[in-house]
Amino acid sequence: MYGPVSRTQVRFLCFALALMCPESSGLAYSRLSKKSNLYVRLPTSVVPHSYDLKLIPFLQPGNFNFSGNVDITINVTQPTYNITLHSADLSIHTTSVRRLPPAEDNDIVSDASPSAEVQIPIRKTEFDLKREFYIMHFNQRLEPGQYKLVIQFAGVLNDALQGFYRSSYVSNNVTSWIATTQFQSTDARRAFPCFDEPALKAKFTIHIGRPEQMNTISNMPKSGPSTPVEGIRGYYWDHFSESLPMSTYLVAFTVSDFDHYADGMFKVWARSSAVDQAKYALSIGPRILRYFEQYFGIRYPLPKMDMIALPDFAAGAMENWGLITYRESTMLYQEGVSASRHKQRVGTVVAHELAHQWFGNLVTPSWWTDLWLNEGFATYIESLGVEVVEPTWRTGDQFVVHDLQNVLEQDAYKSSHPVSAPVSHPNEIDEIFDSISYGKGFYRVNYDERNWQLIINQLRDRDRFMNIGELNRAQLIDDSLQLARAGLLNYSIALNLTTYLSEELAYLPWEAALPGLGFLNTMLKKMPIYDKFKVTHGADSKKRRKLKLKFKLKLKITKKLELKRTLKLKLKSNSISNRNSTTNSN
């Protein structure tokens, strides 16, 4: 049934399909949960300008905790009696608010001494657990201007692979611990109090405390030498340069004992025993980054790029600006051991995350409703990046068949959602990280019956069907079968179009045809007439099979003879070597 379809088979299938219900099988792939009526957006009266963040993780079993301090410089844009920001799973010890003296430019923090700052009494603080808010209330009204929040806090290094969490690996029966981050979409608030919405970009200066024998990396390069942590023996602060304005979900830092390889400003990190497997990612990463700079006409704006392979990571990878975090399986590749499809997976993921350095990091949606701006563009652009380093893979052509057509099929289900999906609660945000946001685009084209027939005639012409490009042939096949499946096109047209496949030698049209034909096979299996439908083998078909078997047998005999000759030569060579070594030793 999966071979070329004859005209008799077309008529038979059309009759059978007319008896079938055209409704979807009901397999929901992305059903959004019931919408929450809880409004979870922050007030617009306060926006962050910059963060100065200090964090110390403790990686001893029984004491997986961290403590921190954050100074947030904010701009109050409208008179207000409270300041609201995000905090979740944190213990806040102390909070203070100071009014900063006016600056000539409201975007520039004043360099005046702390004595010129005015302390603002806080009437009370409260947590709104449902909305993950931390709210400070004041007796006096805060007038527009610049203020500084100073918050001391602590938290647990969780094992849930979100926020600031712990991971581990075993080497020589010794367990080594790692502290790392995953903040997208709403988990920066689990590491430090912050304004955790993508539109609220700010500059970050980060300081991470770590044991002497470990190392740290973050979004930016280190700004100077490490300094001892006061009161904690054997711990040192690593200080990082101030970042460009960026969203909280892109902040990242890692404490580990990993090794690395470098190529200029590009580094790859992994466990010591696995770091050699990061060489492929290092070989393609800088080339893809340079290509994107040329393609977009915009230079990568940060002074370095780190990529790290983590033993425990929930996502495939995360595009943190300047520090991309990966699951080990999506960054590490071992030549001669890993499957070739795994190599393509690594190349695709690396290109995807590097594309995000522009789409998502430099240009960011104001809210998660427009997640497609991040993921849709990166999913398409990744194929261009991979083609630069691995042109034989033809990822640009495969994109339509592997990504787009699969997503358009899923989009036909009632459980689908618009590309731009209204979301508010964090649970709703997580649900739209699906194939619709990543891969949907373009549209299907349904012609009138006359134009479909003209296309069919062209495809059936052995001398002319290749005038239609391979990718376009794949699109026509998939469009016609899916439109027929949806009841928007007569199946006789779709199946007549596939009859040309007996002449098709290219990969992509067959890749496009098999899912649609497979669906027909699945549906027909449920009907009594299915037993009457079978593939017949004529005399020519049997002769072809006989020739194939003879040719395969000939190849096997040839390979065996070659192997036998190689072994004889090797044995002869070893024998001569042994005689020579015996002679020399005497």
C-alpha positions as CSV (number, residue, x, y, z in Angstrom):
1,M,0.0,0.0,0.0
2,Y,3.0,2.4,0.5
3,G,4.1,2.1,-3.1
4,P,2.9,4.3,-6.0
5,V,-0.9,4.5,-6.2
6,S,-2.6,3.4,-9.5
7,R,-5.8,5.1,-10.8
8,T,-7.9,2.0,-9.9
9,Q,-6.6,2.2,-6.4
10,V,-7.4,5.9,-6.3
11,R,-11.1,5.2,-7.2
12,F,-11.2,2.4,-4.6
13,L,-9.7,4.6,-1.9
14,C,-12.0,7.5,-2.6
15,F,-15.0,5.2,-2.2
16,A,-13.6,3.9,1.1
17,L,-12.8,7.3,2.4
18,A,-16.3,8.6,1.6
19,L,-17.5,6.2,4.3
20,M,-15.2,7.5,6.9
21,C,-15.9,10.2,9.4
22,P,-13.7,13.3,8.6
23,E,-13.3,14.3,12.2
24,S,-9.9,14.3,13.8
25,S,-8.9,11.3,15.8
26,G,-9.1,13.5,18.9
27,L,-5.4,13.2,19.8
28,A,-4.8,16.4,21.6
29,Y,-1.2,17.5,21.6
30,S,-1.3,20.9,23.1
31,R,-4.5,21.6,25.1
32,L,-4.2,24.9,27.0
33,S,-5.6,24.6,30.5
34,K,-8.6,26.6,31.6
35,K,-7.7,30.3,31.6
36,S,-6.9,31.8,35.0
37,N,-8.9,34.9,36.0
38,L,-6.0,35.9,38.3
39,Y,-4.2,39.0,37.0
40,V,-0.5,38.3,37.5
41,R,1.2,41.2,35.7
42,L,3.3,43.7,37.7
43,P,2.2,47.3,38.2
44,T,3.6,49.7,35.6
45,S,4.5,52.4,38.1
46,V,7.9,50.9,38.9
47,V,10.6,49.6,36.4
48,P,14.1,48.3,37.2
49,H,17.2,50.1,36.0
50,S,20.0,47.8,37.3
51,Y,20.7,44.9,39.6
52,D,23.8,44.3,41.7
53,L,23.5,40.6,42.8
54,K,25.6,38.6,45.2
55,L,24.9,34.8,45.6
56,I,26.7,32.1,47.5
57,P,25.6,28.5,46.9
58,F,26.5,25.7,49.4
59,L,27.0,22.3,47.8
60,Q,27.4,20.0,50.8
61,P,24.9,17.1,51.2
62,G,22.4,18.1,53.9
63,N,23.1,21.8,53.3
64,F,22.0,22.5,49.7
65,N,21.2,26.2,50.3
66,F,22.2,29.6,49.0
67,S,22.2,33.1,50.5
68,G,22.2,36.3,48.7
69,N,21.9,40.1,48.6
70,V,20.5,42.2,45.7
71,D,20.6,45.9,45.2
72,I,18.0,47.0,42.6
73,T,18.0,50.5,41.3
74,I,14.5,51.3,40.1
75,N,12.7,54.2,38.4
76,V,9.3,55.1,39.9
77,T,7.4,56.5,36.9
78,Q,4.1,57.3,38.6
79,P,3.2,58.2,42.2
80,T,2.7,55.0,44.2
81,Y,2.3,53.8,47.8
82,N,3.8,50.4,47.2
83,I,6.5,48.6,45.3
84,T,5.7,45.1,43.9
85,L,8.2,42.6,42.5
86,H,8.5,38.8,42.2
87,S,9.7,36.3,44.7
88,A,9.0,32.6,45.0
89,D,10.4,29.9,47.4
90,L,12.7,32.5,49.0
91,S,13.1,33.6,52.6
92,I,13.5,37.4,52.7
93,H,15.5,38.5,55.8
94,T,15.7,42.3,55.4
95,T,14.5,44.9,53.1
96,S,15.3,48.6,52.8
97,V,14.4,51.4,50.3
98,R,16.3,54.6,49.7
99,R,15.5,57.6,47.5
100,L,18.5,58.5,45.3
101,P,19.4,62.1,44.7
102,P,18.1,63.5,41.3
103,A,20.5,63.0,38.4
104,E,20.8,65.2,35.3
105,D,19.7,62.2,33.2
106,N,17.0,60.0,34.8
107,D,18.6,57.0,33.0
108,I,21.9,57.4,34.9
109,V,22.3,56.4,38.5
110,S,23.7,59.2,40.6
111,D,27.2,58.7,41.9
112,A,26.4,60.7,45.1
113,S,27.5,59.1,48.4
114,P,25.1,57.0,50.4
115,S,24.8,59.8,52.9
116,A,22.9,61.8,50.2
117,E,20.4,59.0,49.9
118,V,17.1,59.3,51.9
119,Q,15.8,56.2,53.7
120,I,12.1,55.5,53.1
121,P,10.3,53.8,56.0
122,I,8.5,50.7,55.0
123,R,5.1,50.3,56.7
124,K,4.8,46.6,56.0
125,T,5.8,43.9,53.6
126,E,3.6,40.9,52.4
127,F,3.8,37.9,50.1
128,D,1.1,37.2,47.6
129,L,1.7,33.5,47.1
130,K,-0.7,32.9,44.3
131,R,0.8,35.6,42.2
132,E,4.4,35.1,43.5
133,F,4.6,38.8,44.5
134,Y,6.6,40.4,47.2
135,I,5.0,43.8,48.1
136,M,6.4,46.7,50.1
137,H,3.8,49.2,51.5
138,F,4.7,52.8,52.5
139,N,2.9,55.5,54.6
140,Q,4.3,58.2,52.3
141,R,3.7,58.4,48.6
142,L,6.7,57.6,46.5
143,E,7.1,60.4,43.9
144,P,8.6,59.8,40.5
145,G,12.4,59.4,40.6
146,Q,15.1,56.9,41.3
147,Y,15.2,54.6,44.3
148,K,17.3,51.7,45.5
149,L,16.0,48.5,47.0
150,V,18.3,46.4,49.2
151,I,17.1,42.9,49.9
152,Q,18.8,40.1,51.9
153,F,17.4,36.6,51.2
154,A,18.1,32.9,51.2
155,G,16.8,29.8,49.4
156,V,17.2,26.1,48.8
157,L,19.2,24.7,45.9
158,N,16.4,22.5,44.7
159,D,16.5,19.4,42.6
160,A,13.5,20.3,40.4
161,L,15.7,21.6,37.6
162,Q,14.3,25.1,37.8
163,G,15.4,28.4,39.3
164,F,18.8,28.0,41.1
165,Y,19.2,24.3,41.4
166,R,21.7,21.5,42.1
167,S,22.9,18.8,39.8
168,S,25.6,16.0,40.2
169,Y,27.6,13.4,38.4
170,V,29.7,10.5,39.5
171,S,33.4,9.9,38.5
172,N,35.6,7.2,39.9
173,N,32.8,6.5,42.5
174,V,33.0,10.1,43.7
175,T,29.9,12.3,43.5
176,S,30.6,15.9,42.3
177,W,28.0,18.6,42.8
178,I,27.1,21.5,40.5
179,A,24.9,24.7,41.1
180,T,23.3,26.0,37.9
181,T,20.2,27.9,36.7
182,Q,17.2,27.6,34.4
183,F,15.0,30.7,34.6
184,Q,12.8,30.7,31.5
185,S,10.1,31.5,31.7
186,T,9.3,32.6,35.2
187,D,11.9,31.1,37.5
188,A,14.4,33.9,38.1
189,R,12.2,34.8,41.0
190,R,13.2,31.5,42.7
191,A,16.9,32.6,42.7
192,F,16.5,36.3,43.7
193,P,13.7,38.9,44.2
194,C,13.3,40.6,40.8
195,F,10.9,42.1,38.2
196,D,10.5,38.9,36.4
197,E,8.8,39.9,33.2
198,P,10.5,39.9,29.7
199,A,9.9,43.5,28.9
200,L,11.5,44.7,32.2
201,K,15.1,44.6,31.0
202,A,17.9,45.9,33.2
203,K,21.7,45.8,33.6
204,F,23.1,43.1,35.8
205,T,26.4,43.0,37.8
206,I,26.8,39.6,39.3
207,H,29.1,38.2,42.0
208,I,29.1,34.5,42.8
209,G,30.8,32.9,45.8
210,R,32.3,29.5,45.4
211,P,34.7,27.0,47.0
212,E,38.4,27.6,46.1
213,Q,38.7,24.4,44.0
214,M,35.6,25.2,41.8
215,N,35.0,27.7,39.0
216,T,32.1,30.0,38.0
217,I,30.7,31.3,34.7
218,S,28.0,33.8,34.0
219,N,26.6,35.9,31.2
220,M,29.5,38.3,31.2
221,P,33.3,37.8,31.5
222,K,35.0,38.2,34.9
223,S,35.9,41.8,35.7
224,G,38.9,41.2,37.9
225,P,40.6,38.9,40.4
226,S,38.7,36.8,42.8
227,T,38.4,38.0,46.4
228,P,37.9,36.1,49.7
229,V,34.4,35.8,51.1
230,E,34.5,37.5,54.5
231,G,33.6,35.1,57.3
232,I,33.5,31.9,55.1
233,R,36.9,30.1,55.0
234,G,37.9,28.7,51.6
235,Y,35.3,30.6,49.6
236,Y,36.0,33.3,47.0
237,W,33.9,35.9,45.2
238,D,34.1,35.9,41.4
239,H,33.1,39.3,40.0
240,F,31.5,39.7,36.6
241,S,31.3,42.8,34.3
242,E,28.0,44.7,34.0
243,S,25.8,43.3,31.3
244,L,23.8,45.0,28.6
245,P,20.1,45.5,29.5
246,M,18.5,42.1,29.4
247,S,15.4,40.2,30.7
248,T,15.6,38.3,34.0
249,Y,14.9,34.9,32.3
250,L,18.2,35.2,30.4
251,V,20.4,35.6,33.5
252,A,22.5,32.6,34.2
253,F,25.4,31.4,36.4
254,T,27.0,28.1,37.1
255,V,29.4,26.8,39.8
256,S,31.2,23.6,38.9
257,D,34.6,21.8,38.6
258,F,34.2,21.5,34.8
259,D,37.0,21.7,32.3
260,H,36.8,23.7,29.0
261,Y,38.2,24.2,25.5
262,A,38.4,27.6,23.9
263,D,38.5,29.1,20.5
264,G,39.0,32.9,20.9
265,M,36.1,34.3,22.7
266,F,34.2,31.0,22.4
267,K,34.4,28.3,25.2
268,V,32.8,24.9,25.7
269,W,32.5,23.4,29.2
270,A,31.8,19.8,30.4
271,R,32.8,17.2,32.9
272,S,36.5,16.4,32.6
273,S,35.7,12.9,31.3
274,A,33.4,14.3,28.7
275,V,34.9,17.6,27.6
276,D,36.5,16.0,24.5
277,Q,33.0,15.3,23.2
278,A,32.3,19.1,23.2
279,K,34.9,19.7,20.4
280,Y,32.4,19.3,17.6
281,A,30.2,22.0,19.2
282,L,33.3,24.2,19.5
283,S,34.2,23.6,15.9
284,I,30.8,24.8,14.5
285,G,29.7,27.4,17.1
286,P,32.1,30.2,16.2
287,R,31.4,29.7,12.4
288,I,27.6,29.8,12.9
289,L,27.9,32.9,15.1
290,R,30.0,34.7,12.5
291,Y,27.5,33.7,9.8
292,F,24.6,35.1,11.8
293,E,26.5,38.4,12.3
294,Q,26.9,38.7,8.5
295,Y,23.3,37.5,7.8
296,F,21.6,40.0,10.2
297,G,24.1,42.8,9.7
298,I,24.3,43.2,13.5
299,R,27.4,42.1,15.5
300,Y,27.0,39.8,18.4
301,P,27.0,42.4,21.2
302,L,28.7,40.5,24.1
303,P,32.5,40.0,24.5
304,K,32.3,36.2,25.0
305,M,30.2,33.1,24.5
306,D,30.2,30.1,26.8
307,M,28.4,26.9,26.2
308,I,28.1,24.3,29.0
309,A,26.8,20.7,28.9
310,L,25.0,19.8,32.2
311,P,24.2,16.3,33.5
312,D,20.7,17.3,34.6
313,F,18.8,19.8,32.5
314,A,15.1,20.0,31.9
315,A,15.1,21.6,28.5
316,G,17.1,20.6,25.4
317,A,19.1,23.9,25.8
318,M,18.6,27.5,27.0
319,E,19.8,30.6,25.2
320,N,21.0,32.6,28.2
321,W,22.8,35.6,26.7
322,G,26.5,34.8,26.7
323,L,26.1,31.5,28.6
324,I,24.1,28.8,26.7
325,T,23.2,25.8,28.9
326,Y,22.6,22.4,27.3
327,R,21.5,19.0,28.3
328,E,24.6,16.8,27.7
329,S,22.9,14.8,24.9
330,T,22.3,18.0,22.9
331,M,25.9,19.4,23.0
332,L,28.2,16.4,23.3
333,Y,29.1,14.3,20.3
334,Q,31.7,11.5,20.0
335,E,33.0,10.8,16.5
336,G,32.8,7.1,15.6
337,V,30.6,6.3,18.6
338,S,27.5,8.6,18.4
339,A,25.0,8.0,15.6
340,S,25.0,10.4,12.6
341,R,21.5,11.6,13.5
342,H,22.9,12.6,16.9
343,K,25.5,14.8,15.2
344,Q,22.7,16.5,13.3
345,R,20.8,17.0,16.5
346,V,23.8,18.7,18.1
347,G,24.4,21.0,15.1
348,T,20.7,22.0,15.0
349,V,20.4,22.8,18.7
350,V,23.7,24.8,18.7
351,A,22.5,26.8,15.7
352,H,19.0,27.3,17.3
353,E,20.5,28.7,20.6
354,L,22.9,31.0,18.7
355,A,20.0,32.3,16.6
356,H,18.3,33.3,19.9
357,Q,21.2,35.6,20.7
358,W,19.4,37.9,18.2
359,F,15.8,36.6,18.2
360,G,14.8,36.6,21.9
361,N,17.8,38.1,23.5
362,L,18.5,41.3,21.5
363,V,14.9,41.6,20.3
364,T,12.5,40.4,23.0
365,P,8.7,40.1,23.1
366,S,7.2,42.3,25.8
367,W,5.1,39.4,27.1
368,W,4.9,35.6,26.6
369,T,1.9,35.9,24.3
370,D,4.4,36.5,21.5
371,L,6.7,33.6,22.3
372,W,6.7,32.9,18.5
373,L,9.0,35.9,18.1
374,N,11.6,33.9,20.0
375,E,11.0,30.4,19.0
376,G,9.5,30.6,15.5
377,F,12.3,32.7,14.1
378,A,15.0,30.7,15.8
379,T,13.5,27.4,14.5
380,Y,13.7,28.7,11.0
381,I,17.0,30.5,11.2
382,E,18.7,27.4,12.8
383,S,18.5,25.6,9.4
384,L,20.4,28.4,7.7
385,G,23.2,28.2,10.3
386,V,23.5,24.5,10.0
387,E,23.7,24.6,6.2
388,V,26.8,26.9,6.5
389,V,28.8,24.2,8.5
390,E,27.2,21.0,7.2
391,P,25.9,21.8,3.7
392,T,25.4,18.1,2.7
393,W,22.6,17.8,5.4
394,R,20.3,20.0,3.4
395,T,18.6,21.2,6.6
396,G,16.9,24.1,4.8
397,D,15.0,21.7,2.6
398,Q,14.3,19.3,5.5
399,F,12.8,22.2,7.6
400,V,9.6,22.2,5.5
401,V,9.1,18.4,5.7
402,H,10.3,17.7,9.2
403,D,9.1,20.9,11.0
404,L,6.5,22.9,9.1
405,Q,4.4,20.1,7.7
406,N,4.2,18.2,11.0
407,V,3.1,21.3,12.8
408,L,0.4,22.1,10.2
409,E,-1.0,18.6,10.7
410,Q,-1.1,19.1,14.5
411,D,-2.6,22.5,14.0
412,A,-5.7,20.9,12.5
413,Y,-6.7,19.5,15.9
414,K,-9.4,21.3,17.8
415,S,-6.9,21.4,20.8
416,S,-4.5,23.7,18.9
417,H,-4.1,27.4,19.8
418,P,-3.2,30.6,17.9
419,V,0.4,31.4,17.3
420,S,-0.1,34.5,19.4
421,A,-1.8,33.0,22.4
422,P,-3.1,35.1,25.3
423,V,-1.4,33.8,28.5
424,S,-1.0,35.2,32.1
425,H,-0.4,32.6,34.8
426,P,3.0,30.8,34.7
427,N,1.3,27.5,34.1
428,E,-0.3,28.9,30.9
429,I,3.0,30.3,29.8
430,D,4.7,26.9,30.1
431,E,2.0,25.3,28.0
432,I,2.7,27.4,24.9
433,F,6.3,26.1,24.7
434,D,5.1,23.7,22.0
435,S,5.3,22.9,18.4
436,I,2.8,25.6,17.4
437,S,5.0,28.4,18.8
438,Y,8.2,26.8,17.5
439,G,7.2,25.6,14.0
440,K,4.0,27.0,12.6
441,G,4.3,29.3,9.7
442,F,3.3,29.8,6.0
443,Y,0.0,28.2,5.1
444,R,-1.5,25.5,2.9
445,V,-2.5,26.4,-0.7
446,N,-5.8,25.0,-2.1
447,Y,-6.2,25.5,-5.8
448,D,-9.4,25.1,-7.8
449,E,-10.0,21.8,-9.5
450,R,-8.7,22.9,-12.9
451,N,-5.3,24.1,-11.5
452,W,-4.9,20.9,-9.4
453,Q,-5.4,18.9,-12.6
454,L,-2.8,21.0,-14.4
455,I,-0.4,20.3,-11.6
456,I,-1.2,16.6,-11.8
457,N,-0.6,16.6,-15.6
458,Q,2.8,18.3,-15.1
459,L,3.8,15.8,-12.5
460,R,2.8,12.8,-14.6
461,D,4.9,14.0,-17.5
462,R,8.3,12.2,-17.1
463,D,10.1,14.8,-19.0
464,R,8.6,17.8,-17.2
465,F,7.8,16.9,-13.6
466,M,11.3,17.9,-12.4
467,N,10.6,21.5,-13.6
468,I,8.7,21.7,-10.3
469,G,11.4,21.9,-7.6
470,E,11.9,19.0,-5.2
471,L,10.8,21.0,-2.2
472,N,7.7,22.3,-4.1
473,R,6.8,18.7,-5.0
474,A,7.0,17.8,-1.4
475,Q,4.7,20.7,-0.5
476,L,2.2,19.9,-3.1
477,I,1.9,16.3,-1.9
478,D,1.6,17.2,1.7
479,D,-0.9,20.1,1.1
480,S,-3.1,17.9,-1.1
481,L,-3.2,14.9,1.3
482,Q,-3.8,17.1,4.4
483,L,-6.5,19.2,2.6
484,A,-8.3,16.0,1.6
485,R,-8.0,14.7,5.2
486,A,-9.7,17.9,6.4
487,G,-12.5,17.5,3.8
488,L,-11.4,20.6,1.9
489,L,-10.3,18.7,-1.2
490,N,-11.6,15.6,-2.9
491,Y,-9.4,12.6,-2.2
492,S,-9.4,11.6,-5.8
493,I,-7.4,14.7,-6.6
494,A,-4.9,14.1,-3.8
495,L,-4.4,10.5,-4.7
496,N,-4.2,11.2,-8.4
497,L,-1.4,13.6,-7.6
498,T,0.6,10.9,-5.8
499,T,0.5,8.6,-8.9
500,Y,3.6,10.3,-10.3
501,L,5.7,8.9,-7.4
502,S,6.5,5.9,-9.4
503,E,9.0,8.2,-11.2
504,E,10.2,10.0,-8.0
505,L,13.7,9.4,-6.9
506,A,14.2,12.4,-4.6
507,Y,14.0,12.0,-0.8
508,L,11.8,14.9,0.3
509,P,8.6,14.2,-1.8
510,W,8.6,10.6,-0.4
511,E,9.2,12.0,3.1
512,A,6.1,14.2,2.6
513,A,3.9,11.5,1.1
514,L,4.4,8.7,3.7
515,P,2.6,10.3,6.7
516,G,-0.5,11.1,4.6
517,L,-0.5,7.6,3.0
518,G,0.1,6.1,6.4
519,F,-3.0,7.9,7.8
520,L,-5.1,6.3,5.0
521,N,-3.7,2.9,5.8
522,T,-4.5,3.3,9.5
523,M,-8.1,4.4,8.7
524,L,-8.7,1.6,6.1
525,K,-7.5,-1.0,8.6
526,K,-10.7,-0.4,10.6
527,M,-12.9,-1.3,7.6
528,P,-13.9,-4.8,6.2
529,I,-12.8,-3.8,2.7
530,Y,-9.2,-3.5,3.8
531,D,-8.6,-7.2,3.4
532,K,-9.5,-6.9,-0.3
533,F,-6.8,-4.2,-0.9
534,K,-3.4,-5.6,-1.4
535,V,-0.1,-5.0,-3.2
536,T,0.3,-7.3,-6.3
537,H,3.6,-8.4,-7.7
538,G,3.8,-8.8,-11.5
539,A,6.4,-10.7,-13.5
540,D,8.6,-7.6,-13.9
541,S,8.5,-7.0,-10.2
542,K,9.7,-10.5,-9.4
543,K,12.5,-10.2,-11.9
544,R,13.6,-6.9,-10.3
545,R,13.7,-8.6,-6.9
546,K,15.7,-11.5,-8.3
547,L,18.3,-9.1,-9.8
548,K,18.5,-7.2,-6.5
549,L,19.2,-10.4,-4.6
550,K,21.9,-11.4,-7.1
551,F,23.6,-8.0,-6.8
552,K,23.5,-8.1,-3.0
553,L,25.0,-11.6,-3.0
554,K,27.8,-10.4,-5.4
555,L,28.5,-7.4,-3.1
556,K,28.7,-9.7,-0.1
557,I,31.2,-12.1,-1.8
558,T,33.3,-9.2,-3.0
559,K,33.4,-7.8,0.6
560,K,34.4,-11.2,2.0
561,L,37.2,-11.6,-0.5
562,E,38.5,-8.1,0.3
563,L,38.4,-8.8,4.0
564,K,40.2,-12.1,3.5
565,R,42.9,-10.4,1.4
566,T,43.3,-7.6,4.1
567,L,43.7,-10.1,6.9
568,K,46.3,-12.1,5.0
569,L,48.4,-9.0,4.3
570,K,48.1,-8.0,8.0
571,L,49.2,-11.4,9.2
572,K,52.1,-11.4,6.8
573,S,53.1,-7.9,7.9
574,N,52.9,-8.9,11.6
575,S,55.0,-12.0,10.9
576,I,57.8,-9.9,9.2
577,S,57.7,-7.4,12.1
578,N,58.0,-10.1,14.7
579,R,61.0,-11.7,12.8
580,N,62.7,-8.2,12.6
581,S,62.2,-7.5,16.3
582,T,63.6,-10.9,17.2
583,T,66.7,-10.3,15.0
584,N,67.2,-6.9,16.5
585,S,67.0,-8.2,20.1
586,N,69.6,-10.8,19.3
